[in-house]
Amino acid sequence: MKLNLEDVETPLSYSLFTKEIGGSVLSAVKKAENEDVIIVRLYNDSETDKIVADPIQFTKPVTEWTEVRMDETLLKVQNIKLNKWVNLV
């Protein structure tokens, strides 16, 4: 039972980005707690240190992509254009 009805209609499906099946593992997609940003967490699950090229294509405008290590040490900042593939290397 829902007590507070909303005027907002949510679509049954929504696509923020497209990722190829191979490559890195998608671990999480969430909104940051203290900022107006989306966090997309991916990791390389191979047992080697081999670099995995893994393109992602965003469906909505993204102004910046920040790549960090698991401890959030900054690796790279990229500007992104709509409907362009971003190579995660």
PDB file with one MODEL, atoms N, CA, C and O in Angstrom:
MODEL        1
ATOM      1  N   MET A   1       0.839  -1.173   0.000  1.00  0.00           N
ATOM      2  CA  MET A   1       0.000   0.000   0.000  1.00  0.00           C
ATOM      3  C   MET A   1       0.887   1.242   0.000  1.00  0.00           C
ATOM      4  O   MET A   1       1.811   1.353   0.807  1.00  0.00           O
ATOM      5  N   LYS A   2       0.605   2.164  -0.899  1.00  0.00           N
ATOM      6  CA  LYS A   2       1.379   3.401  -0.985  1.00  0.00           C
ATOM      7  C   LYS A   2       0.524   4.541  -0.436  1.00  0.00           C
ATOM      8  O   LYS A   2      -0.580   4.785  -0.924  1.00  0.00           O
ATOM      9  N   LEU A   3       1.027   5.227   0.563  1.00  0.00           N
ATOM     10  CA  LEU A   3       0.255   6.281   1.212  1.00  0.00           C
ATOM     11  C   LEU A   3       0.393   7.631   0.528  1.00  0.00           C
ATOM     12  O   LEU A   3      -0.574   8.389   0.463  1.00  0.00           O
ATOM     13  N   ASN A   4       1.578   7.943   0.018  1.00  0.00           N
ATOM     14  CA  ASN A   4       1.820   9.243  -0.604  1.00  0.00           C
ATOM     15  C   ASN A   4       1.943   9.073  -2.113  1.00  0.00           C
ATOM     16  O   ASN A   4       2.987   8.642  -2.603  1.00  0.00           O
ATOM     17  N   LEU A   5       0.906   9.401  -2.846  1.00  0.00           N
ATOM     18  CA  LEU A   5       0.930   9.271  -4.296  1.00  0.00           C
ATOM     19  C   LEU A   5       1.760  10.386  -4.911  1.00  0.00           C
ATOM     20  O   LEU A   5       1.701  11.531  -4.462  1.00  0.00           O
ATOM     21  N   GLU A   6       2.527  10.054  -5.931  1.00  0.00           N
ATOM     22  CA  GLU A   6       3.392  11.008  -6.628  1.00  0.00           C
ATOM     23  C   GLU A   6       2.813  11.349  -7.989  1.00  0.00           C
ATOM     24  O   GLU A   6       2.112  10.538  -8.595  1.00  0.00           O
ATOM     25  N   ASP A   7       3.112  12.571  -8.475  1.00  0.00           N
ATOM     26  CA  ASP A   7       2.685  12.985  -9.807  1.00  0.00           C
ATOM     27  C   ASP A   7       3.677  12.559 -10.881  1.00  0.00           C
ATOM     28  O   ASP A   7       3.398  12.710 -12.070  1.00  0.00           O
ATOM     29  N   VAL A   8       4.816  12.035 -10.485  1.00  0.00           N
ATOM     30  CA  VAL A   8       5.872  11.658 -11.419  1.00  0.00           C
ATOM     31  C   VAL A   8       5.636  10.232 -11.903  1.00  0.00           C
ATOM     32  O   VAL A   8       5.431   9.318 -11.104  1.00  0.00           O
ATOM     33  N   GLU A   9       5.666  10.055 -13.229  1.00  0.00           N
ATOM     34  CA  GLU A   9       5.557   8.710 -13.785  1.00  0.00           C
ATOM     35  C   GLU A   9       6.949   8.217 -14.158  1.00  0.00           C
ATOM     36  O   GLU A   9       7.661   8.876 -14.917  1.00  0.00           O
ATOM     37  N   THR A  10       7.329   7.089 -13.641  1.00  0.00           N
ATOM     38  CA  THR A  10       8.642   6.513 -13.894  1.00  0.00           C
ATOM     39  C   THR A  10       8.541   5.509 -15.038  1.00  0.00           C
ATOM     40  O   THR A  10       7.636   4.674 -15.042  1.00  0.00           O
ATOM     41  N   PRO A  11       9.458   5.577 -16.016  1.00  0.00           N
ATOM     42  CA  PRO A  11       9.409   4.602 -17.113  1.00  0.00           C
ATOM     43  C   PRO A  11       9.707   3.189 -16.606  1.00  0.00           C
ATOM     44  O   PRO A  11      10.395   3.014 -15.600  1.00  0.00           O
ATOM     45  N   LEU A  12       9.183   2.188 -17.313  1.00  0.00           N
ATOM     46  CA  LEU A  12       9.424   0.802 -16.922  1.00  0.00           C
ATOM     47  C   LEU A  12      10.874   0.395 -17.136  1.00  0.00           C
ATOM     48  O   LEU A  12      11.394  -0.459 -16.418  1.00  0.00           O
ATOM     49  N   SER A  13      11.528   1.005 -18.122  1.00  0.00           N
ATOM     50  CA  SER A  13      12.949   0.726 -18.336  1.00  0.00           C
ATOM     51  C   SER A  13      13.665   2.027 -18.673  1.00  0.00           C
ATOM     52  O   SER A  13      13.065   2.969 -19.191  1.00  0.00           O
ATOM     53  N   TYR A  14      14.959   2.060 -18.369  1.00  0.00           N
ATOM     54  CA  TYR A  14      15.758   3.260 -18.587  1.00  0.00           C
ATOM     55  C   TYR A  14      17.191   2.827 -18.839  1.00  0.00           C
ATOM     56  O   TYR A  14      17.700   1.939 -18.155  1.00  0.00           O
ATOM     57  N   SER A  15      17.844   3.441 -19.808  1.00  0.00           N
ATOM     58  CA  SER A  15      19.221   3.084 -20.125  1.00  0.00           C
ATOM     59  C   SER A  15      20.109   4.313 -19.994  1.00  0.00           C
ATOM     60  O   SER A  15      19.941   5.283 -20.733  1.00  0.00           O
ATOM     61  N   LEU A  16      21.040   4.277 -19.071  1.00  0.00           N
ATOM     62  CA  LEU A  16      21.990   5.368 -18.857  1.00  0.00           C
ATOM     63  C   LEU A  16      23.213   5.210 -19.746  1.00  0.00           C
ATOM     64  O   LEU A  16      23.773   6.199 -20.219  1.00  0.00           O
ATOM     65  N   PHE A  17      23.631   3.964 -19.975  1.00  0.00           N
ATOM     66  CA  PHE A  17      24.801   3.699 -20.808  1.00  0.00           C
ATOM     67  C   PHE A  17      24.740   2.278 -21.351  1.00  0.00           C
ATOM     68  O   PHE A  17      23.946   1.453 -20.899  1.00  0.00           O
ATOM     69  N   THR A  18      25.602   2.014 -22.334  1.00  0.00           N
ATOM     70  CA  THR A  18      25.747   0.680 -22.912  1.00  0.00           C
ATOM     71  C   THR A  18      27.178   0.222 -22.680  1.00  0.00           C
ATOM     72  O   THR A  18      28.126   0.970 -22.918  1.00  0.00           O
ATOM     73  N   LYS A  19      27.324  -0.996 -22.219  1.00  0.00           N
ATOM     74  CA  LYS A  19      28.643  -1.585 -21.976  1.00  0.00           C
ATOM     75  C   LYS A  19      28.693  -2.935 -22.664  1.00  0.00           C
ATOM     76  O   LYS A  19      27.727  -3.696 -22.626  1.00  0.00           O
ATOM     77  N   GLU A  20      29.819  -3.228 -23.293  1.00  0.00           N
ATOM     78  CA  GLU A  20      29.966  -4.535 -23.915  1.00  0.00           C
ATOM     79  C   GLU A  20      30.002  -5.622 -22.840  1.00  0.00           C
ATOM     80  O   GLU A  20      30.375  -5.365 -21.695  1.00  0.00           O
ATOM     81  N   ILE A  21      29.609  -6.834 -23.222  1.00  0.00           N
ATOM     82  CA  ILE A  21      29.525  -7.925 -22.254  1.00  0.00           C
ATOM     83  C   ILE A  21      30.898  -8.318 -21.723  1.00  0.00           C
ATOM     84  O   ILE A  21      31.047  -8.548 -20.523  1.00  0.00           O
ATOM     85  N   GLY A  22      31.889  -8.399 -22.580  1.00  0.00           N
ATOM     86  CA  GLY A  22      33.228  -8.792 -22.139  1.00  0.00           C
ATOM     87  C   GLY A  22      33.942  -7.663 -21.427  1.00  0.00           C
ATOM     88  O   GLY A  22      33.422  -6.552 -21.316  1.00  0.00           O
ATOM     89  N   GLY A  23      35.125  -7.954 -20.952  1.00  0.00           N
ATOM     90  CA  GLY A  23      35.942  -6.914 -20.328  1.00  0.00           C
ATOM     91  C   GLY A  23      35.748  -6.851 -18.832  1.00  0.00           C
ATOM     92  O   GLY A  23      35.732  -7.883 -18.161  1.00  0.00           O
ATOM     93  N   SER A  24      35.601  -5.659 -18.306  1.00  0.00           N
ATOM     94  CA  SER A  24      35.493  -5.467 -16.865  1.00  0.00           C
ATOM     95  C   SER A  24      34.113  -5.879 -16.357  1.00  0.00           C
ATOM     96  O   SER A  24      33.180  -6.082 -17.134  1.00  0.00           O
ATOM     97  N   VAL A  25      34.009  -5.996 -15.035  1.00  0.00           N
ATOM     98  CA  VAL A  25      32.761  -6.377 -14.381  1.00  0.00           C
ATOM     99  C   VAL A  25      32.099  -5.119 -13.834  1.00  0.00           C
ATOM    100  O   VAL A  25      32.742  -4.320 -13.153  1.00  0.00           O
ATOM    101  N   LEU A  26      30.815  -4.943 -14.132  1.00  0.00           N
ATOM    102  CA  LEU A  26      30.048  -3.821 -13.594  1.00  0.00           C
ATOM    103  C   LEU A  26      29.630  -4.185 -12.176  1.00  0.00           C
ATOM    104  O   LEU A  26      28.876  -5.135 -11.965  1.00  0.00           O
ATOM    105  N   SER A  27      30.124  -3.425 -11.210  1.00  0.00           N
ATOM    106  CA  SER A  27      29.898  -3.728  -9.805  1.00  0.00           C
ATOM    107  C   SER A  27      28.763  -2.897  -9.205  1.00  0.00           C
ATOM    108  O   SER A  27      27.993  -3.403  -8.389  1.00  0.00           O
ATOM    109  N   ALA A  28      28.654  -1.624  -9.602  1.00  0.00           N
ATOM    110  CA  ALA A  28      27.624  -0.762  -9.015  1.00  0.00           C
ATOM    111  C   ALA A  28      27.345   0.434  -9.910  1.00  0.00           C
ATOM    112  O   ALA A  28      28.228   0.923 -10.614  1.00  0.00           O
ATOM    113  N   VAL A  29      26.101   0.896  -9.869  1.00  0.00           N
ATOM    114  CA  VAL A  29      25.691   2.169 -10.473  1.00  0.00           C
ATOM    115  C   VAL A  29      24.823   2.835  -9.419  1.00  0.00           C
ATOM    116  O   VAL A  29      23.767   2.314  -9.058  1.00  0.00           O
ATOM    117  N   LYS A  30      25.267   3.993  -8.921  1.00  0.00           N
ATOM    118  CA  LYS A  30      24.520   4.657  -7.855  1.00  0.00           C
ATOM    119  C   LYS A  30      24.768   6.155  -7.876  1.00  0.00           C
ATOM    120  O   LYS A  30      25.725   6.624  -8.491  1.00  0.00           O
ATOM    121  N   LYS A  31      23.905   6.902  -7.206  1.00  0.00           N
ATOM    122  CA  LYS A  31      24.088   8.340  -7.056  1.00  0.00           C
ATOM    123  C   LYS A  31      24.984   8.573  -5.844  1.00  0.00           C
ATOM    124  O   LYS A  31      24.832   7.922  -4.811  1.00  0.00           O
ATOM    125  N   ALA A  32      25.913   9.504  -5.983  1.00  0.00           N
ATOM    126  CA  ALA A  32      26.793   9.839  -4.863  1.00  0.00           C
ATOM    127  C   ALA A  32      25.978  10.456  -3.729  1.00  0.00           C
ATOM    128  O   ALA A  32      24.967  11.114  -3.972  1.00  0.00           O
ATOM    129  N   GLU A  33      26.416  10.243  -2.507  1.00  0.00           N
ATOM    130  CA  GLU A  33      25.688  10.756  -1.354  1.00  0.00           C
ATOM    131  C   GLU A  33      25.788  12.262  -1.209  1.00  0.00           C
ATOM    132  O   GLU A  33      24.797  12.912  -0.876  1.00  0.00           O
ATOM    133  N   ASN A  34      26.974  12.841  -1.453  1.00  0.00           N
ATOM    134  CA  ASN A  34      27.195  14.257  -1.172  1.00  0.00           C
ATOM    135  C   ASN A  34      27.323  15.137  -2.404  1.00  0.00           C
ATOM    136  O   ASN A  34      27.523  16.345  -2.276  1.00  0.00           O
ATOM    137  N   GLU A  35      27.211  14.560  -3.595  1.00  0.00           N
ATOM    138  CA  GLU A  35      27.344  15.333  -4.825  1.00  0.00           C
ATOM    139  C   GLU A  35      26.248  14.930  -5.799  1.00  0.00           C
ATOM    140  O   GLU A  35      25.625  13.879  -5.647  1.00  0.00           O
ATOM    141  N   ASP A  36      26.016  15.770  -6.798  1.00  0.00           N
ATOM    142  CA  ASP A  36      25.027  15.471  -7.821  1.00  0.00           C
ATOM    143  C   ASP A  36      25.707  14.753  -8.986  1.00  0.00           C
ATOM    144  O   ASP A  36      25.752  15.269 -10.103  1.00  0.00           O
ATOM    145  N   VAL A  37      26.231  13.569  -8.715  1.00  0.00           N
ATOM    146  CA  VAL A  37      26.948  12.773  -9.712  1.00  0.00           C
ATOM    147  C   VAL A  37      26.514  11.313  -9.604  1.00  0.00           C
ATOM    148  O   VAL A  37      25.996  10.878  -8.576  1.00  0.00           O
ATOM    149  N   ILE A  38      26.735  10.572 -10.681  1.00  0.00           N
ATOM    150  CA  ILE A  38      26.472   9.138 -10.718  1.00  0.00           C
ATOM    151  C   ILE A  38      27.810   8.406 -10.631  1.00  0.00           C
ATOM    152  O   ILE A  38      28.766   8.766 -11.316  1.00  0.00           O
ATOM    153  N   ILE A  39      27.870   7.403  -9.806  1.00  0.00           N
ATOM    154  CA  ILE A  39      29.067   6.580  -9.668  1.00  0.00           C
ATOM    155  C   ILE A  39      28.830   5.272 -10.413  1.00  0.00           C
ATOM    156  O   ILE A  39      27.857   4.563 -10.153  1.00  0.00           O
ATOM    157  N   VAL A  40      29.731   4.963 -11.342  1.00  0.00           N
ATOM    158  CA  VAL A  40      29.706   3.689 -12.063  1.00  0.00           C
ATOM    159  C   VAL A  40      30.978   2.962 -11.668  1.00  0.00           C
ATOM    160  O   VAL A  40      32.078   3.402 -12.003  1.00  0.00           O
ATOM    161  N   ARG A  41      30.835   1.857 -10.961  1.00  0.00           N
ATOM    162  CA  ARG A  41      32.004   1.125 -10.482  1.00  0.00           C
ATOM    163  C   ARG A  41      32.213  -0.123 -11.332  1.00  0.00           C
ATOM    164  O   ARG A  41      31.328  -0.971 -11.448  1.00  0.00           O
ATOM    165  N   LEU A  42      33.406  -0.217 -11.925  1.00  0.00           N
ATOM    166  CA  LEU A  42      33.801  -1.377 -12.720  1.00  0.00           C
ATOM    167  C   LEU A  42      35.134  -1.874 -12.194  1.00  0.00           C
ATOM    168  O   LEU A  42      35.918  -1.098 -11.649  1.00  0.00           O
ATOM    169  N   TYR A  43      35.392  -3.155 -12.352  1.00  0.00           N
ATOM    170  CA  TYR A  43      36.703  -3.668 -11.963  1.00  0.00           C
ATOM    171  C   TYR A  43      37.126  -4.795 -12.893  1.00  0.00           C
ATOM    172  O   TYR A  43      36.297  -5.454 -13.519  1.00  0.00           O
ATOM    173  N   ASN A  44      38.435  -4.999 -12.967  1.00  0.00           N
ATOM    174  CA  ASN A  44      39.025  -6.053 -13.776  1.00  0.00           C
ATOM    175  C   ASN A  44      39.108  -7.306 -12.911  1.00  0.00           C
ATOM    176  O   ASN A  44      39.831  -7.327 -11.915  1.00  0.00           O
ATOM    177  N   ASP A  45      38.370  -8.349 -13.286  1.00  0.00           N
ATOM    178  CA  ASP A  45      38.348  -9.557 -12.459  1.00  0.00           C
ATOM    179  C   ASP A  45      39.350 -10.623 -12.899  1.00  0.00           C
ATOM    180  O   ASP A  45      39.353 -11.731 -12.364  1.00  0.00           O
ATOM    181  N   SER A  46      40.200 -10.292 -13.874  1.00  0.00           N
ATOM    182  CA  SER A  46      41.192 -11.281 -14.304  1.00  0.00           C
ATOM    183  C   SER A  46      42.281 -11.409 -13.243  1.00  0.00           C
ATOM    184  O   SER A  46      42.503 -10.489 -12.456  1.00  0.00           O
ATOM    185  N   GLU A  47      42.949 -12.544 -13.229  1.00  0.00           N
ATOM    186  CA  GLU A  47      43.987 -12.794 -12.233  1.00  0.00           C
ATOM    187  C   GLU A  47      45.343 -12.248 -12.662  1.00  0.00           C
ATOM    188  O   GLU A  47      46.346 -12.477 -11.986  1.00  0.00           O
ATOM    189  N   THR A  48      45.380 -11.539 -13.765  1.00  0.00           N
ATOM    190  CA  THR A  48      46.631 -10.951 -14.247  1.00  0.00           C
ATOM    191  C   THR A  48      46.538  -9.434 -14.157  1.00  0.00           C
ATOM    192  O   THR A  48      45.467  -8.883 -13.902  1.00  0.00           O
ATOM    193  N   ASP A  49      47.653  -8.770 -14.365  1.00  0.00           N
ATOM    194  CA  ASP A  49      47.670  -7.308 -14.377  1.00  0.00           C
ATOM    195  C   ASP A  49      47.400  -6.758 -15.770  1.00  0.00           C
ATOM    196  O   ASP A  49      47.625  -5.576 -16.027  1.00  0.00           O
ATOM    197  N   LYS A  50      46.915  -7.615 -16.674  1.00  0.00           N
ATOM    198  CA  LYS A  50      46.651  -7.209 -18.049  1.00  0.00           C
ATOM    199  C   LYS A  50      45.601  -6.097 -18.088  1.00  0.00           C
ATOM    200  O   LYS A  50      44.575  -6.178 -17.413  1.00  0.00           O
ATOM    201  N   ILE A  51      45.867  -5.062 -18.881  1.00  0.00           N
ATOM    202  CA  ILE A  51      44.927  -3.954 -19.036  1.00  0.00           C
ATOM    203  C   ILE A  51      43.768  -4.404 -19.915  1.00  0.00           C
ATOM    204  O   ILE A  51      43.976  -5.008 -20.968  1.00  0.00           O
ATOM    205  N   VAL A  52      42.553  -4.109 -19.482  1.00  0.00           N
ATOM    206  CA  VAL A  52      41.346  -4.500 -20.202  1.00  0.00           C
ATOM    207  C   VAL A  52      40.768  -3.275 -20.894  1.00  0.00           C
ATOM    208  O   VAL A  52      40.434  -2.293 -20.231  1.00  0.00           O
ATOM    209  N   ALA A  53      40.644  -3.316 -22.226  1.00  0.00           N
ATOM    210  CA  ALA A  53      39.970  -2.241 -22.961  1.00  0.00           C
ATOM    211  C   ALA A  53      38.480  -2.549 -22.945  1.00  0.00           C
ATOM    212  O   ALA A  53      38.059  -3.614 -23.397  1.00  0.00           O
ATOM    213  N   ASP A  54      37.685  -1.626 -22.430  1.00  0.00           N
ATOM    214  CA  ASP A  54      36.261  -1.885 -22.237  1.00  0.00           C
ATOM    215  C   ASP A  54      35.453  -0.632 -22.561  1.00  0.00           C
ATOM    216  O   ASP A  54      35.294   0.227 -21.694  1.00  0.00           O
ATOM    217  N   PRO A  55      34.936  -0.504 -23.786  1.00  0.00           N
ATOM    218  CA  PRO A  55      34.208   0.710 -24.156  1.00  0.00           C
ATOM    219  C   PRO A  55      32.828   0.806 -23.505  1.00  0.00           C
ATOM    220  O   PRO A  55      32.132  -0.194 -23.330  1.00  0.00           O
ATOM    221  N   ILE A  56      32.452   2.034 -23.155  1.00  0.00           N
ATOM    222  CA  ILE A  56      31.123   2.341 -22.623  1.00  0.00           C
ATOM    223  C   ILE A  56      30.567   3.505 -23.439  1.00  0.00           C
ATOM    224  O   ILE A  56      31.292   4.453 -23.739  1.00  0.00           O
ATOM    225  N   GLN A  57      29.280   3.437 -23.801  1.00  0.00           N
ATOM    226  CA  GLN A  57      28.633   4.520 -24.532  1.00  0.00           C
ATOM    227  C   GLN A  57      27.491   5.062 -23.679  1.00  0.00           C
ATOM    228  O   GLN A  57      26.579   4.321 -23.313  1.00  0.00           O
ATOM    229  N   PHE A  58      27.544   6.364 -23.362  1.00  0.00           N
ATOM    230  CA  PHE A  58      26.522   6.999 -22.543  1.00  0.00           C
ATOM    231  C   PHE A  58      25.378   7.501 -23.418  1.00  0.00           C
ATOM    232  O   PHE A  58      25.600   7.928 -24.551  1.00  0.00           O
ATOM    233  N   THR A  59      24.153   7.448 -22.893  1.00  0.00           N
ATOM    234  CA  THR A  59      22.975   7.882 -23.639  1.00  0.00           C
ATOM    235  C   THR A  59      22.511   9.282 -23.253  1.00  0.00           C
ATOM    236  O   THR A  59      21.668   9.867 -23.932  1.00  0.00           O
ATOM    237  N   LYS A  60      23.046   9.809 -22.190  1.00  0.00           N
ATOM    238  CA  LYS A  60      22.720  11.163 -21.726  1.00  0.00           C
ATOM    239  C   LYS A  60      24.013  11.968 -21.641  1.00  0.00           C
ATOM    240  O   LYS A  60      25.093  11.387 -21.538  1.00  0.00           O
ATOM    241  N   PRO A  61      23.919  13.292 -21.683  1.00  0.00           N
ATOM    242  CA  PRO A  61      25.136  14.110 -21.616  1.00  0.00           C
ATOM    243  C   PRO A  61      25.928  13.862 -20.329  1.00  0.00           C
ATOM    244  O   PRO A  61      25.376  13.874 -19.229  1.00  0.00           O
ATOM    245  N   VAL A  62      27.211  13.643 -20.494  1.00  0.00           N
ATOM    246  CA  VAL A  62      28.137  13.462 -19.374  1.00  0.00           C
ATOM    247  C   VAL A  62      29.236  14.492 -19.557  1.00  0.00           C
ATOM    248  O   VAL A  62      29.848  14.562 -20.623  1.00  0.00           O
ATOM    249  N   THR A  63      29.489  15.279 -18.550  1.00  0.00           N
ATOM    250  CA  THR A  63      30.485  16.341 -18.694  1.00  0.00           C
ATOM    251  C   THR A  63      31.894  15.867 -18.389  1.00  0.00           C
ATOM    252  O   THR A  63      32.864  16.371 -18.955  1.00  0.00           O
ATOM    253  N   GLU A  64      32.004  14.889 -17.488  1.00  0.00           N
ATOM    254  CA  GLU A  64      33.343  14.474 -17.074  1.00  0.00           C
ATOM    255  C   GLU A  64      33.320  13.033 -16.583  1.00  0.00           C
ATOM    256  O   GLU A  64      32.353  12.577 -15.974  1.00  0.00           O
ATOM    257  N   TRP A  65      34.407  12.336 -16.864  1.00  0.00           N
ATOM    258  CA  TRP A  65      34.597  10.964 -16.399  1.00  0.00           C
ATOM    259  C   TRP A  65      35.894  10.952 -15.604  1.00  0.00           C
ATOM    260  O   TRP A  65      36.943  11.325 -16.127  1.00  0.00           O
ATOM    261  N   THR A  66      35.836  10.531 -14.354  1.00  0.00           N
ATOM    262  CA  THR A  66      37.023  10.473 -13.514  1.00  0.00           C
ATOM    263  C   THR A  66      37.332   9.015 -13.213  1.00  0.00           C
ATOM    264  O   THR A  66      36.509   8.302 -12.639  1.00  0.00           O
ATOM    265  N   GLU A  67      38.508   8.585 -13.597  1.00  0.00           N
ATOM    266  CA  GLU A  67      38.932   7.209 -13.348  1.00  0.00           C
ATOM    267  C   GLU A  67      39.814   7.192 -12.109  1.00  0.00           C
ATOM    268  O   GLU A  67      40.780   7.949 -12.010  1.00  0.00           O
ATOM    269  N   VAL A  68      39.470   6.314 -11.158  1.00  0.00           N
ATOM    270  CA  VAL A  68      40.220   6.217  -9.906  1.00  0.00           C
ATOM    271  C   VAL A  68      40.534   4.755  -9.603  1.00  0.00           C
ATOM    272  O   VAL A  68      39.923   3.843 -10.160  1.00  0.00           O
ATOM    273  N   ARG A  69      41.491   4.555  -8.715  1.00  0.00           N
ATOM    274  CA  ARG A  69      41.779   3.210  -8.199  1.00  0.00           C
ATOM    275  C   ARG A  69      40.726   2.865  -7.141  1.00  0.00           C
ATOM    276  O   ARG A  69      39.893   3.701  -6.791  1.00  0.00           O
ATOM    277  N   MET A  70      40.772   1.637  -6.639  1.00  0.00           N
ATOM    278  CA  MET A  70      39.803   1.219  -5.618  1.00  0.00           C
ATOM    279  C   MET A  70      39.898   2.074  -4.352  1.00  0.00           C
ATOM    280  O   MET A  70      38.906   2.228  -3.640  1.00  0.00           O
ATOM    281  N   ASP A  71      41.086   2.634  -4.061  1.00  0.00           N
ATOM    282  CA  ASP A  71      41.235   3.509  -2.898  1.00  0.00           C
ATOM    283  C   ASP A  71      40.925   4.967  -3.250  1.00  0.00           C
ATOM    284  O   ASP A  71      41.192   5.872  -2.460  1.00  0.00           O
ATOM    285  N   GLU A  72      40.355   5.187  -4.452  1.00  0.00           N
ATOM    286  CA  GLU A  72      39.950   6.492  -4.984  1.00  0.00           C
ATOM    287  C   GLU A  72      41.117   7.419  -5.301  1.00  0.00           C
ATOM    288  O   GLU A  72      40.935   8.634  -5.366  1.00  0.00           O
ATOM    289  N   THR A  73      42.316   6.866  -5.499  1.00  0.00           N
ATOM    290  CA  THR A  73      43.446   7.640  -5.995  1.00  0.00           C
ATOM    291  C   THR A  73      43.167   8.001  -7.448  1.00  0.00           C
ATOM    292  O   THR A  73      42.854   7.125  -8.255  1.00  0.00           O
ATOM    293  N   LEU A  74      43.278   9.280  -7.787  1.00  0.00           N
ATOM    294  CA  LEU A  74      42.955   9.753  -9.131  1.00  0.00           C
ATOM    295  C   LEU A  74      43.920   9.196 -10.170  1.00  0.00           C
ATOM    296  O   LEU A  74      45.136   9.265  -9.992  1.00  0.00           O
ATOM    297  N   LEU A  75      43.375   8.642 -11.259  1.00  0.00           N
ATOM    298  CA  LEU A  75      44.183   8.147 -12.371  1.00  0.00           C
ATOM    299  C   LEU A  75      44.057   9.037 -13.595  1.00  0.00           C
ATOM    300  O   LEU A  75      45.060   9.408 -14.204  1.00  0.00           O
ATOM    301  N   LYS A  76      42.809   9.385 -13.963  1.00  0.00           N
ATOM    302  CA  LYS A  76      42.604  10.119 -15.207  1.00  0.00           C
ATOM    303  C   LYS A  76      41.250  10.826 -15.176  1.00  0.00           C
ATOM    304  O   LYS A  76      40.285  10.315 -14.609  1.00  0.00           O
ATOM    305  N   VAL A  77      41.190  12.014 -15.795  1.00  0.00           N
ATOM    306  CA  VAL A  77      39.941  12.749 -15.975  1.00  0.00           C
ATOM    307  C   VAL A  77      39.745  12.944 -17.471  1.00  0.00           C
ATOM    308  O   VAL A  77      40.658  13.392 -18.164  1.00  0.00           O
ATOM    309  N   GLN A  78      38.553  12.608 -17.977  1.00  0.00           N
ATOM    310  CA  GLN A  78      38.252  12.749 -19.404  1.00  0.00           C
ATOM    311  C   GLN A  78      36.986  13.566 -19.590  1.00  0.00           C
ATOM    312  O   GLN A  78      36.060  13.482 -18.784  1.00  0.00           O
ATOM    313  N   ASN A  79      36.948  14.355 -20.653  1.00  0.00           N
ATOM    314  CA  ASN A  79      35.706  14.982 -21.085  1.00  0.00           C
ATOM    315  C   ASN A  79      35.024  14.015 -22.041  1.00  0.00           C
ATOM    316  O   ASN A  79      35.696  13.339 -22.820  1.00  0.00           O
ATOM    317  N   ILE A  80      33.702  13.942 -21.991  1.00  0.00           N
ATOM    318  CA  ILE A  80      32.965  12.966 -22.785  1.00  0.00           C
ATOM    319  C   ILE A  80      31.908  13.670 -23.618  1.00  0.00           C
ATOM    320  O   ILE A  80      31.273  14.616 -23.152  1.00  0.00           O
ATOM    321  N   LYS A  81      31.717  13.211 -24.853  1.00  0.00           N
ATOM    322  CA  LYS A  81      30.679  13.728 -25.738  1.00  0.00           C
ATOM    323  C   LYS A  81      29.550  12.715 -25.830  1.00  0.00           C
ATOM    324  O   LYS A  81      29.783  11.508 -25.757  1.00  0.00           O
ATOM    325  N   LEU A  82      28.322  13.210 -25.991  1.00  0.00           N
ATOM    326  CA  LEU A  82      27.139  12.364 -26.084  1.00  0.00           C
ATOM    327  C   LEU A  82      27.265  11.396 -27.250  1.00  0.00           C
ATOM    328  O   LEU A  82      27.716  11.770 -28.333  1.00  0.00           O
ATOM    329  N   ASN A  83      26.863  10.148 -27.023  1.00  0.00           N
ATOM    330  CA  ASN A  83      26.859   9.071 -28.021  1.00  0.00           C
ATOM    331  C   ASN A  83      28.241   8.760 -28.583  1.00  0.00           C
ATOM    332  O   ASN A  83      28.350   8.289 -29.715  1.00  0.00           O
ATOM    333  N   LYS A  84      29.275   9.008 -27.830  1.00  0.00           N
ATOM    334  CA  LYS A  84      30.634   8.627 -28.210  1.00  0.00           C
ATOM    335  C   LYS A  84      31.103   7.537 -27.254  1.00  0.00           C
ATOM    336  O   LYS A  84      30.800   7.575 -26.061  1.00  0.00           O
ATOM    337  N   TRP A  85      31.837   6.576 -27.778  1.00  0.00           N
ATOM    338  CA  TRP A  85      32.365   5.494 -26.956  1.00  0.00           C
ATOM    339  C   TRP A  85      33.554   5.994 -26.144  1.00  0.00           C
ATOM    340  O   TRP A  85      34.390   6.739 -26.656  1.00  0.00           O
ATOM    341  N   VAL A  86      33.628   5.591 -24.893  1.00  0.00           N
ATOM    342  CA  VAL A  86      34.745   5.912 -24.013  1.00  0.00           C
ATOM    343  C   VAL A  86      35.497   4.620 -23.758  1.00  0.00           C
ATOM    344  O   VAL A  86      34.908   3.647 -23.288  1.00  0.00           O
ATOM    345  N   ASN A  87      36.777   4.593 -24.056  1.00  0.00           N
ATOM    346  CA  ASN A  87      37.584   3.406 -23.794  1.00  0.00           C
ATOM    347  C   ASN A  87      38.158   3.475 -22.395  1.00  0.00           C
ATOM    348  O   ASN A  87      38.856   4.427 -22.046  1.00  0.00           O
ATOM    349  N   LEU A  88      37.865   2.475 -21.603  1.00  0.00           N
ATOM    350  CA  LEU A  88      38.404   2.384 -20.250  1.00  0.00           C
ATOM    351  C   LEU A  88      39.680   1.576 -20.315  1.00  0.00           C
ATOM    352  O   LEU A  88      39.637   0.352 -20.436  1.00  0.00           O
ATOM    353  N   VAL A  89      40.800   2.238 -20.237  1.00  0.00           N
ATOM    354  CA  VAL A  89      42.092   1.552 -20.301  1.00  0.00           C
ATOM    355  C   VAL A  89      42.935   2.015 -19.143  1.00  0.00           C
ATOM    356  O   VAL A  89      44.072   1.569 -18.990  1.00  0.00           O
TER     357      VAL A  89
ENDMDL
END
